[in-house]
Amino acid sequence: VTTIGQAAFSDCDSLTSVTIGDSVTTIGGNAFASCDSLKEFKGKYATDNGRCLIVDNTLIAYANKSGTEYTIPDSVTTIGDYAFGWCENLTNVTIGDSVTTIGERAFNWCKSLTSVTIGDSVTTIGERAFCYCDSLTSVTIGDSVTTIGEGAFERCKSLTSVTIPDSVTTIGEGAFRICNSLTSVTIGDSVTTIGDSAFNGCSSLTSVTIGDSVTTIGEWAFGGCDVLTSVTIGDSVTTIEKGAFARCGFTSI
């Protein structure tokens, strides 16, 4: 065997241990996601006492499904797609300054995760990277992040506030959709595009300040933000797409 394909062992609930043979050169994303009983990796690419697989500085999978805290090893530059997906006991994760990319659904459905610190070297937060992290209350986004991907923090229902640093240029489609506890958002001056449904359904959002570099506010970007009473729109906005502020309770714009 030279290749383990995408989702090859996904959802194998009784799998406890995996040994990777020396001939394996490629392991696809999501290969071991949602293996609820997985406790260790052995053989090639197994690192950190068997707790994870690291291939070419990419953390492919995490085995300690019962673990509550984890610090990403300094050798890792990329947290791979689905690497920590469905680790429902994980409460705390520290992403060091060596990491530049957080992959698609990297922490998807980590329902116990309460806080995340994203290091200053991260440039990209992938699609749905923290989607359905129900207990996530605070996120610190490092100053090097340029892209917050589609649905990156979608349905993080305990998230109360977020500051988008000045390095970010794009807030992806649905990035904070249905974050029901989100009360305030400050969008940095480098953001040029607020994607479709970016803050759609944020039913506790009361105020938004949109920086002076934003040119486009996407469809339904703030739609269904029922208690949003005030918004300040910067001087560079040229396009407000349909439904961008539908069903908002404005008293001032």
N, C-alpha and C positions, 0 to 999 in steps of 0.2 A: 504494500500500500504506500502510495506517494502522496495522495491527496485525500483529505477529509472535507467533504463538500459543505456548503451552506446548510444549516439546520439539520445536519446529519443525525445528531442524537438529541435534538431539541425535544423537550417534554418527556424525557425518559425518567419518570418520577422515582424509580427504584434504583437507579444507577448510583453507586457509592464511590467507585474508584475507576480511573481511566489510566492506562499505560500507553504512551505514544511510542511507536517503534522508530528505530533509527532511520528508516527509509522515508519517513514522512517529511515532505518539504513544504506543503501548503495546508493550512487549516482555514476553512471558510468562516465568515461571520455567522454568529448565531448557532455555531456547531454544537454547543453544550448549554444553550440557554434554557432556563426553566427546568433544570434537572434538580429537583428539590432536595434530593438526598445526597448529592455529590459532595464528597469531603476531601478528595485529594486527586492530584495528577501525579503520574510517575513517568519516568523515561525522558525522552527528548522534549526540550522546551519547558519542562516542569521547573518552576523556580519558587523562591520564597517558601521553602519547606512544603512544596507541593500545592500551595494555595492558588497558584495561577499558572497559565501558559503565556509565555512571552516569546514572540517570534519577530525577529528583526526590529526590536524596540517597540513592538506593538503588543499591548496586553490583550490577548485574544479571548480569554475566559477566566473566570474566577470560580474556585471550587468550594470555598468555605461557606456554604449556604447558611450555616447556623451562626456565622460570625456577625458581630454587631458594629465593629469599627475597623477601618482599613486605611492605611496610608500607601498611596501609589509609589512603588519603588522608583528610585532616581533614574534607573536605566530606561524607563518608559517615556516615549515621546508621543505615542498615540494610544488612546483608550479605544479599543476596537468596537465595532458595531455589536450591540447586545452583550458586551463583556460582563456587565453586572445585572443584566436584565432579570427581573423577577427574584432578586435577592431580598426577600420580604423581611428579613431580620436586621438588615444593615441600617444602622441609625446615623452613622457619621462617616464621612469620607474626606480625606485631605488629598487634594490634587496639587502636587508640587510644581516647581518652576520648570521642570524638565519637559512637562507635557505641553504640546502645542495644539493637539486636536482631540476633541471629545466626539466620538463617532455616533452614528445613528442609533437611537434607542439604547445608548450605553448604560443608562441607569433606569430604563423604563420599568415602571411598576415596582420600584423599591418603596413599598408603602410605609416603611418605618423610618425612612431617611428624614432627619429633622433639619440638618444644616449642611451646607456645602460651601467650601472655599475654593474658588477657581483661580489657580495661580496666574501670575502676570505674564507668563509665556504663551498661554492658550490664545489662539487666534480664531478658532472656529468651534462653536457649540452645535453639534449635528442635529439633524431632524429628530424630534421627539426624544431628545437625549434624557430628559427628566420627566417625561410624560407620566401622569398618574402617580406621582410621588405625593401621596395624600397628606403626609405629615410634614412636608417641607415648609418651614415657616420663614426661613431667611436664605438669601443667596447673595454672595459677594462675587461680582463679576470683575475679573482682572482687567487692567487697563490696555491689554493688547488685543482683546476680543474685537473682531471686526464684523463677524456674522453670527447672529442668533438665528438658528435654523428653524424651519417650519415645525410648528408644534413643540418647540424645545421644552417649554414649561407648561404645556397644555394640561388642564385639569389638576393643577397643583392647588387643591382647594384650601390649603392652610396658609398659602403664601400671602403675606400682608402688605409688603412694600418692596419695591425694586427700583434701583437706580441704574440706568443704562449709561455706561461710561462714554466719554467723548471719542473713544477709539471706534465704537460701533457705527457702521454705515448702513447696515440693513437689519431690520427686525422682520423676520420671516413670517409667512402666512400662518396664522393661528398660534403664534409663538407663546402667547399668554392666554389663550382662549379658555373661558370658563374657569378662571382662577377666582373663585367666588369670594375669597376673603381679601383680595387685593384692594386697598383703599386709595393708594396714591402712586403715581408714576412720574418720574422725571426722565425725560428723553434728551440725551446729550446732543450737543451742537453739531456732531459729525453725521448723525443719522440723516440719510437722504430719502429713504423709503420706509414707510410703515405698511407692511404687507396686509393682504386681505384677511379680515377676521382676526387681526393680531391680538386685540383685546376684547373680542366679541364675547358677550355674556359675562363680563366681569361685573357682577351685580352689586358689589360694594364700592366700586370705584367712584370717588366723589370729585376728584380734580385731576387735571392733566395739563402739563406744560409741554408744548411741542416746540423743539428747538428751531433755530433760524435757518438750518440747512435742509430741513425736510421740504421736498418738492411734491411728493405724492402721498396722500392718505388713501389706502386701499379700500376696496369694497367691504362694507360691514366691519371696518377696523375697530370701531367702538360701538357697534350695533348692540342693542340690548343691555347697555350699561345704564340701568334704570335710574340710579341715583346720581349720575354724573350731571352736576348742575353748572359747572364752570369749565371752560376750556380756553386756553390761549394758543392761537395759531400763529406761527412765525411768518415773517415777511417773504420767505422763499417759496411757500406753497403755491403751486400752479394748478393742481388737480385734486379735487375731493371727489372720490368715486361714489357710486350709488350706495345708499344705505350706510355710509360711513359713520353717521351719528344717529341712525334710526332708533327710535324708542328711548332716547336719552331725555332726562328731565331738566333741560337747560333753563337757567335763569339769566346767564350771561355768557357771551361769546366774544 
